[in-house]
Amino acid sequence: MVMCLHTMLLPPVVQPSYSEDRDTTADWAFTETVPTSEDELIQTSRSRGVGPPLNITGNANQDLLLMTPLLRCGATTVRNLLKLLKKDNHFEVVANPPKKSEVVHIPDIEAQNELASKLVQQEGPTAVLQSFSYINFTQFNLSKPIHISVVREPIERAISWFYHVRAPFQLIERHNRFPDTSFPTRAFLKKDLETCLRDRRDKECRYIPGKEVLGHTIEFFCGHDPFCPIFGSPEGLRQAKEVVEKEFAVVGILEEWPKTLAVLEHYIPRYFKGASDAYYKKMHDSKILTNQNFYKPRVDEKAREYLSRNFTIELEFYDFLKQRLDRQYRAIATTLPST
């Protein structure tokens, strides 16, 4: 079978170690009685006070959580958070090891079926982290997973990616994992974003509407239609919004992380019960566990403004996701302890 695949070159992710010992409840975590047995956890995933369309968790297969990781959008943080939670919440975590490149766009319907069928074969409650554009499981007569993801402000994400591929720690980790890969040139490493934007011949930081751009945010939610990899596609934007509303239980916002944690913990307690406690007690102060880049410099505001000119559609999608998360949060705000 011949497949046309849309791939992205990836740096490796950090695989830190940490203690999984249980801590006391964080000051701002939920105060209501939380179920402890596996059956109770499954039931509360379906029966928390907020219903559709804001809470669609109960419409999915409770034994499969599918996290769609986006580069430089907190994927490492979510993965390590799930690893901390899996023992107390009785589930397993499956995260594919780092690859040289990641398949994102899979137009071949048979390949989509094969991937979806493999994912639903997990034994017992499982959280899977795998980076590919949205697949409609039900078109293959498969029960759909609980879809989640986390996004980042698009300009900040582009800046973060530009400097992440130049960070010494990720270059060394990538070379150690893939010894056949060569190190980039000195000129590449010394290049800053402002220089890249000034050089019209440099394609690295060019985001041109109407052209294919690898791994832009909308692509992951749009699916595998021909217009989905096209940067700045109004049709892609429309479809991505529809997919999020109908299929994604939660799409978090990295810039609104406390709100994201609260929504995840309330709407998907089957997997995220205790998330706030675990994050603030064990991860908040760790740049390793949250995969922060020590080497990202301050970017000139004029460079940000110039970059944002072509991000109109991406920014509209980001604002849509922020509004949805805010509605989900406000629906549970009365159950949260006052600060």
C-alpha positions in Angstrom: 0.0 0.0 0.0 1.4 3.4 -1.0 0.7 6.2 1.4 1.2 9.9 1.1 2.3 11.1 4.5 2.8 14.6 5.8 5.7 14.4 8.3 7.6 16.7 10.6 11.2 16.5 11.8 11.2 16.3 15.5 13.7 16.8 18.4 13.7 14.2 21.1 11.8 14.8 24.3 13.2 14.7 27.8 12.5 11.5 29.8 13.0 12.6 33.4 12.7 10.5 36.5 10.6 11.4 39.5 9.0 10.0 42.6 5.4 8.9 42.3 4.7 9.1 46.1 1.4 10.7 46.8 1.4 14.3 48.2 -1.3 16.1 50.2 -4.0 18.0 48.4 -3.0 21.4 46.9 -4.5 24.5 48.5 -6.8 25.3 45.5 -7.7 21.7 44.4 -11.2 20.5 44.5 -12.7 20.1 48.0 -15.6 17.7 47.2 -15.3 14.0 47.9 -13.6 12.3 45.0 -14.3 8.7 44.1 -11.4 6.2 44.6 -12.5 3.0 43.0 -12.1 2.3 39.3 -15.9 1.9 38.8 -16.6 5.2 40.6 -14.0 7.0 38.5 -15.6 5.8 35.3 -19.1 6.8 36.5 -18.0 10.3 37.5 -16.4 10.8 34.1 -19.9 10.5 32.7 -22.0 12.2 35.4 -20.3 15.4 36.6 -22.7 18.2 36.8 -21.9 19.9 33.4 -23.4 18.1 30.4 -23.2 18.5 26.6 -22.2 20.5 24.7 -19.5 21.7 27.1 -18.9 18.3 28.6 -18.9 15.5 26.0 -16.6 13.1 27.9 -19.4 10.7 28.5 -19.9 10.2 24.8 -16.5 8.5 24.4 -14.9 5.2 25.3 -13.9 5.8 28.9 -11.0 3.3 28.7 -9.1 5.2 26.1 -7.8 8.8 26.4 -6.1 10.1 23.3 -3.8 13.1 23.8 -2.8 14.8 20.6 0.6 16.4 21.4 1.5 19.6 19.5 5.2 20.6 19.3 6.1 23.3 21.9 2.6 23.2 23.4 3.1 21.6 26.8 3.1 18.0 25.5 6.0 17.0 27.8 4.2 18.5 30.8 1.0 16.6 30.1 2.9 13.3 29.5 4.8 13.6 32.8 1.6 14.6 34.6 -0.2 11.5 33.4 2.7 9.4 34.5 2.3 10.9 38.0 -1.4 10.2 38.0 -1.6 6.7 36.5 -1.0 4.8 39.7 -3.7 6.5 41.8 -6.2 6.7 38.9 -5.6 3.1 37.7 -4.6 3.5 34.1 -1.6 3.0 31.9 0.3 5.5 29.8 1.5 4.8 26.3 3.7 7.4 24.7 5.6 6.6 21.5 9.4 7.0 21.8 10.9 10.0 20.0 11.3 9.7 16.2 13.3 11.5 13.6 10.0 12.5 12.0 6.3 12.3 13.0 3.4 11.5 10.7 0.8 14.2 10.9 -1.3 14.2 7.7 -2.5 10.7 6.6 -4.8 11.1 3.6 -4.9 7.3 3.0 -8.2 6.1 4.5 -6.9 2.6 5.0 -3.9 3.9 6.9 -6.2 5.9 9.1 -8.3 2.7 9.8 -5.2 0.7 10.6 -3.9 3.4 13.1 -7.3 3.8 14.8 -7.9 0.0 15.0 -4.5 -0.4 16.7 -5.1 2.3 19.2 -8.4 0.8 20.4 -6.7 -2.5 21.1 -5.2 -1.2 24.4 -5.8 -3.5 27.3 -7.6 -1.7 30.1 -7.8 2.0 30.8 -5.0 3.7 28.9 -3.8 7.2 28.1 -2.1 7.3 24.7 0.0 10.2 23.5 0.5 10.2 19.7 0.9 13.1 17.4 -1.3 13.0 14.2 -4.2 14.9 12.8 -7.7 14.1 14.1 -9.1 10.8 12.9 -12.9 10.0 13.0 -12.9 6.6 14.8 -16.6 6.1 14.3 -16.4 6.0 10.5 -14.5 2.7 11.0 -17.2 1.4 13.4 -14.8 2.0 16.3 -15.7 3.7 19.6 -14.1 7.1 19.8 -11.6 7.9 22.5 -11.7 10.8 24.9 -9.9 13.3 22.7 -7.8 16.0 24.4 -5.0 18.4 23.4 -3.2 21.6 24.5 -2.4 24.5 22.3 -0.3 27.6 22.6 -0.6 31.2 21.3 0.4 30.7 17.7 3.1 33.5 17.5 4.7 32.3 20.7 4.6 28.7 19.5 6.4 29.7 16.2 9.1 31.6 18.2 9.5 28.7 20.7 9.9 26.2 17.9 12.5 28.4 16.1 14.7 28.5 19.2 14.0 25.0 20.4 15.6 23.4 17.3 18.7 25.5 18.2 18.9 24.6 21.9 22.1 22.8 22.8 20.3 20.3 25.1 17.9 19.1 22.4 20.7 18.9 19.8 22.7 16.6 22.0 19.8 14.5 23.0 18.7 14.1 19.4 22.3 13.1 18.3 22.5 10.6 21.2 19.3 9.0 20.2 19.9 9.2 16.4 23.7 9.0 16.0 23.5 9.1 12.2 22.1 12.6 12.3 24.6 15.4 11.8 24.8 18.6 13.8 23.5 21.8 12.2 25.9 24.4 10.8 27.3 27.2 12.9 25.4 29.7 10.8 22.1 27.9 11.5 22.8 27.9 15.3 23.7 31.6 15.4 20.8 32.8 13.4 18.1 34.7 15.3 14.5 35.2 14.4 14.9 38.8 13.5 17.6 37.9 10.9 15.5 35.2 9.5 12.5 37.5 9.0 14.6 40.1 7.3 15.9 37.7 4.7 13.1 37.0 2.2 15.1 34.1 0.8 15.1 32.3 4.1 12.1 29.9 4.1 12.5 28.7 7.7 10.4 31.4 9.3 8.0 32.0 6.4 4.4 31.2 7.1 2.6 31.9 3.8 -1.2 31.6 3.6 -2.3 29.2 0.9 0.9 27.1 1.2 1.5 23.9 3.1 3.1 24.5 6.4 4.2 21.5 8.5 2.4 21.1 11.8 0.5 24.3 12.1 -2.1 24.2 14.9 -5.3 24.0 12.8 -3.9 21.0 10.8 -4.1 18.8 13.9 -7.8 19.4 14.5 -8.9 19.7 10.9 -8.2 16.1 9.9 -6.8 14.7 6.7 -8.7 16.5 3.9 -6.5 18.1 1.2 -7.1 21.6 2.6 -6.1 20.7 6.2 -2.3 21.1 5.8 -2.8 24.5 4.0 -1.7 27.3 6.3 -4.4 30.0 6.7 -7.2 28.0 5.1 -10.7 29.3 6.0 -12.1 25.9 5.2 -9.5 24.3 7.5 -10.5 26.7 10.2 -14.2 26.0 9.8 -13.7 22.2 10.0 -11.2 22.4 12.9 -13.8 24.4 14.9 -16.5 21.8 14.2 -14.2 18.9 15.1 -13.3 20.5 18.5 -16.9 21.2 19.4 -18.1 17.7 18.5 -15.1 15.5 19.3 -12.6 17.0 21.8 -13.5 16.8 25.5 -10.9 19.4 26.4 -8.4 21.5 24.4 -6.3 23.3 27.0 -4.4 26.6 26.6 -0.8 26.7 27.7 -1.1 30.4 28.6 -4.0 29.5 30.9 -2.6 26.5 32.6 -4.4 26.7 36.0 -7.7 26.9 34.2 -6.7 24.0 31.9 -5.8 21.9 34.9 -9.1 22.7 36.6 -11.2 21.8 33.5 -9.2 18.5 32.9 -9.6 17.5 36.5 -13.4 18.2 36.5 -14.4 17.0 33.1 -12.1 14.0 32.9 -11.6 12.8 36.5 -11.1 9.2 35.2 -7.6 10.2 34.2 -7.0 13.7 35.8 -8.2 13.3 39.3 -5.5 15.0 41.5 -3.9 16.8 38.5 -3.6 20.1 40.3 -2.1 18.6 43.3 0.4 16.6 41.3 1.4 19.4 39.1 1.9 22.1 41.8 3.6 19.8 44.3 5.9 17.8 41.9 6.3 19.6 38.6 5.7 23.3 38.8 9.3 24.3 39.6 10.9 21.8 37.3 12.2 23.1 33.9 13.1 19.5 33.1 9.6 18.0 33.7 8.0 20.9 31.8 10.6 20.9 29.0 11.4 24.6 29.2 14.0 26.1 27.0 16.8 27.9 28.9 18.2 29.4 25.8 15.3 31.2 24.3 16.1 34.9 24.0 13.8 37.9 24.2 12.3 38.6 20.8 11.8 42.1 19.5 8.1 43.2 19.4 8.5 44.4 15.8 9.4 40.8 14.9 6.4 39.5 16.6 4.1 42.0 14.8 5.7 41.1 11.5 5.3 37.4 12.1 1.6 37.8 13.2 0.6 39.4 9.8 0.1 36.0 8.3 -1.4 34.3 11.4 -4.9 35.8 11.2 -6.6 32.4 10.8 -4.5 30.7 13.3 -5.1 33.4 15.8 -8.9 33.2 15.2 -8.7 29.5 16.0 -6.7 30.1 19.1 -9.2 32.7 20.3 -12.1 30.3 19.6 -10.3 27.6 21.8 -9.7 30.2 24.6 -13.4 31.1 24.6 -14.4 27.4 24.7 -12.1 26.7 27.6 -13.4 29.7 29.4 -17.0 28.6 29.0 -16.0 25.1 30.3 -14.3 26.7 33.3 -17.1 29.1 34.1 -19.5 26.2 34.1 -17.6 24.6 37.0 -16.5 27.8 38.8 -19.1 27.5 41.5 -17.6 24.2 42.6 -14.1 25.6 43.0 -12.9 26.9 46.4 -12.5 30.6 46.5 -8.9 31.9 46.6 
